[in-house]
Amino acid sequence: MYLLTLGLNHQTAPLALREKVSFPGEALRAAIADLRSRLSPVVSESAILSTCNRTEIYCATPAPGEARQAITQWLGGERRVDPQPLQHHLYSLPDGQAVRHAFRVASGLDSMVLGEPQILGQMKDAARTAQQAGALGTHLHQLFQRSFAVAKEIRSTTAIGSQSVSMAAAAVRLARRIFEDLRETRVLFVGAGEMIELCATHFAAQHPKQMVVANRTAERAQKLAQRFGAATMRLAELSDRLDEFDIVVSCTASSLPIIGLGMVERATRARRRRPIFMVDLAVPRDIEAEVSRLDDVFLYTVDDLGRQVAAGQENRRAAVAQAEAIIETRVSAFMQWMSAREAVPAIRALHDRADALRRIELERARRALAAGDDPAQVLEALAHGLTGKFLHGPTTLLHGSAEHRDKLLPLLEQLLPDRAGGAELGHLDEPPSVSGNPAQDGPR
């Protein structure tokens, strides 16, 4: 079995393409179910991570080349994007590269904002969704669990997450360039998810004149508004009330823009040339791109904010180097586990064969005892029969060709103990020790 990660992110694809191949909200559940049904058995396990910065498909497959082509075709068809140009923006990461990438993503090393913590929760959601769809098997389960453990280790032992400038903080900083005093502004938040909550926290610290939350679900809007002493409004009121707000921050899971050019044009006319600052953190975008052409409108997308936060990250190079070193160690451990997994079928077959031989000899011994044979002789025959059957294969090979003998002799030196009755044989009933370090142990 092989691991494969296929995807695109803010480094390889523009926002216009990322929003086309994203899976917002409930679309993710339907997509993972469709992927599983259409691409099995070429794709044995799968999970989809879809955020504002990336869409990535993690999978376990017996045929990575075939899986790569099948996933590319599926992604293009599912999102109605021509697979041919899509390939120019996709990265394909096999085995160790896929493991390293997952560890870096979970740790915030591959994020637009270095060290940002939100991606870890998004990866956990992706793994949970895949598991609920029955698409998460042994290999991807271990990959995600190891990714979460590595992220925790890096955050607790390095300074990678300290002093990180978030998208929300960047939005506040940009707003200050437009409005002299944020205490005199009215702020509208469209959506009620984690990113909106983070933005509301940063803007609330500036004590604006008014804060309002608009969301499809009134209950979620009310819950978020109560935290910050804000008011709420229905999304249906957006068109009529947009002109009331100086700052608009939007991040919903809508598949289509909810703030159009015409709506903003009417708002700017009503505002009589007073500027309006708009932040669109959604992918796909909530605000039509043409809005940026309007006078007195300052529209920033998630990519625009990413460029703002890129500055000032040079001072964390040492923390990044330390984090990368931790990841390399953990990648090696995971690949050793993957390699060991290849021997599992052979180990099971060996145990099955041994159990079959045991049953044959045990049944023969029982019949002898029932016939009244001497128990000591029966036990001797049982031991002799088991030993003979176990040694038959290796002995035959040793008496065979020189090629087989040359391969087997070095292995026998490792398999056979140096002395009988010593430490090797004295503790066969003791269970193997299990380390408490999940980063070092293999899966149990």
Rosetta blueprint (number, residue, H / E / L):
1 M L
2 Y E
3 L E
4 L E
5 T E
6 L E
7 G E
8 L E
9 N E
10 H L
11 Q L
12 T L
13 A L
14 P L
15 L H
16 A H
17 L H
18 R H
19 E L
20 K L
21 V L
22 S L
23 F L
24 P L
25 G L
26 E L
27 A H
28 L H
29 R H
30 A H
31 A H
32 I H
33 A H
34 D H
35 L H
36 R H
37 S H
38 R H
39 L H
40 S L
41 P L
42 V L
43 V L
44 S L
45 E E
46 S E
47 A E
48 I E
49 L E
50 S E
51 T L
52 C L
53 N L
54 R E
55 T E
56 E E
57 I E
58 Y E
59 C E
60 A E
61 T E
62 P L
63 A L
64 P H
65 G H
66 E H
67 A H
68 R H
69 Q H
70 A H
71 I H
72 T H
73 Q H
74 W H
75 L H
76 G H
77 G H
78 E H
79 R H
80 R L
81 V L
82 D L
83 P H
84 Q H
85 P H
86 L H
87 Q L
88 H L
89 H L
90 L L
91 Y E
92 S E
93 L E
94 P E
95 D H
96 G H
97 Q H
98 A H
99 V H
100 R H
101 H H
102 A H
103 F H
104 R H
105 V H
106 A H
107 S L
108 G L
109 L L
110 D L
111 S L
112 M L
113 V L
114 L L
115 G L
116 E L
117 P L
118 Q H
119 I H
120 L H
121 G H
122 Q H
123 M H
124 K H
125 D H
126 A H
127 A H
128 R H
129 T H
130 A H
131 Q H
132 Q H
133 A L
134 G L
135 A L
136 L L
137 G L
138 T H
139 H H
140 L H
141 H H
142 Q H
143 L H
144 F H
145 Q H
146 R H
147 S H
148 F H
149 A H
150 V H
151 A H
152 K H
153 E H
154 I H
155 R H
156 S H
157 T H
158 T L
159 A L
160 I L
161 G L
162 S L
163 Q L
164 S L
165 V L
166 S L
167 M H
168 A H
169 A H
170 A H
171 A H
172 V H
173 R H
174 L H
175 A H
176 R H
177 R H
178 I H
179 F L
180 E L
181 D L
182 L H
183 R H
184 E H
185 T L
186 R E
187 V E
188 L E
189 F E
190 V E
191 G L
192 A L
193 G L
194 E H
195 M H
196 I H
197 E H
198 L H
199 C H
200 A H
201 T H
202 H H
203 F H
204 A H
205 A L
206 Q L
207 H L
208 P L
209 K L
210 Q E
211 M E
212 V E
213 V E
214 A E
215 N L
216 R L
217 T L
218 A H
219 E H
220 R H
221 A H
222 Q H
223 K H
224 L H
225 A H
226 Q H
227 R H
228 F H
229 G L
230 A L
231 A E
232 T E
233 M E
234 R L
235 L H
236 A H
237 E H
238 L H
239 S H
240 D H
241 R H
242 L H
243 D H
244 E H
245 F L
246 D L
247 I E
248 V E
249 V E
250 S E
251 C L
252 T L
253 A L
254 S L
255 S L
256 L L
257 P L
258 I L
259 I E
260 G L
261 L H
262 G H
263 M H
264 V H
265 E H
266 R H
267 A H
268 T H
269 R H
270 A H
271 R H
272 R L
273 R L
274 R L
275 P L
276 I E
277 F E
278 M E
279 V E
280 D E
281 L L
282 A L
283 V L
284 P L
285 R L
286 D L
287 I E
288 E L
289 A H
290 E H
291 V H
292 S H
293 R H
294 L L
295 D L
296 D L
297 V E
298 F E
299 L E
300 Y E
301 T E
302 V H
303 D H
304 D H
305 L H
306 G H
307 R H
308 Q H
309 V H
310 A H
311 A L
312 G L
313 Q L
314 E H
315 N H
316 R H
317 R H
318 A H
319 A H
320 V H
321 A H
322 Q H
323 A H
324 E H
325 A H
326 I H
327 I H
328 E H
329 T H
330 R H
331 V H
332 S H
333 A H
334 F H
335 M H
336 Q H
337 W H
338 M H
339 S H
340 A H
341 R H
342 E L
343 A L
344 V H
345 P H
346 A H
347 I H
348 R H
349 A H
350 L H
351 H H
352 D H
353 R H
354 A H
355 D H
356 A H
357 L H
358 R H
359 R H
360 I H
361 E H
362 L H
363 E H
364 R H
365 A H
366 R H
367 R H
368 A H
369 L H
370 A H
371 A L
372 G L
373 D L
374 D L
375 P H
376 A H
377 Q H
378 V H
379 L H
380 E H
381 A H
382 L H
383 A H
384 H H
385 G H
386 L H
387 T H
388 G H
389 K H
390 F H
391 L H
392 H H
393 G H
394 P H
395 T H
396 T H
397 L H
398 L H
399 H L
400 G L
401 S L
402 A H
403 E H
404 H H
405 R H
406 D H
407 K H
408 L H
409 L H
410 P H
411 L H
412 L H
413 E H
414 Q H
415 L H
416 L L
417 P L
418 D L
419 R L
420 A L
421 G L
422 G L
423 A H
424 E H
425 L H
426 G H
427 H L
428 L L
429 D L
430 E L
431 P L
432 P L
433 S L
434 V L
435 S L
436 G L
437 N L
438 P L
439 A L
440 Q L
441 D L
442 G L
443 P L
444 R L
